[in-house]
Amino acid sequence: MANVASKVQNKTKLYCMPKKLALNPDNIHDIIMKQIQVSVKYENYDENDSDVVISLMRGLMKTFPCK
């Protein structure tokens, strides 16, 4: 969704998934949980002020960076 919005606005993609990979609930869960672990350790994560969508977006950007 964010990549579609970026494309419509002629902006750089936020993440670049491999063409043959389809995300499923397990992939998404793993990406979110890994990002939350990173956030807790390095980014002053506040569980009362967190957003799963932001964790997913950051996780997608780190997992599938555009080269």
C-alpha positions, 0 to 999 in steps of 0.5 A: 500500500505504501509503495503504491502511494509512493509510486502515484506520487512519483517518489522512491519505493519504500521497500522492494520485495522479491517478485516471487515472494508472497507475504502471508500472516506468518511472514508479516508476524515475523517481520513485525516481531523482529522490528519490535525487538530492534525498536525495544533494544535501539529505538526507545520503543514505547509499547503504549505509543506504538503502532503495528503498521509503523513496525511493519513498514519499518520491518519491510524497509529493513527486510527488503531494502531497494538497491 
